[in-house]
Amino acid sequence: MYRVDITADLNAEDDTGWIWTFLDEAHDPTRIVPDAIVVAGDEDAMAVCQVVDLVPGGDGTIVHLRLLPGRVEDYRDLVHRALAG
């Protein structure tokens, strides 16, 4: 089981076409910065995403996410290969 970096509805796109959530949904908001690669979603559905931007909104800071291809497990394998080097 994985822990998400930021809770998000992976089907929620705003008018920018990006997945969006609020920064206060992050486990550690200091890790949510533009271009960061994060695990987003919830206990039912998770995905690897890239943080596109952070935008001040009326109710807080909006985080836009770009969904990356593949499963979370695919990226775990990639990291293990890179570390084994």
Buried (B, 14 or more C-beta within 10 A) or exposed (E): EEEBBBBBEBEEBEEEEBBBBBBEBBEEBEEBEEEBEBBBBEEEEBBBBBBBBBEEEEEEBBBBBBBBEEEBEEBEEEEEEEEEE
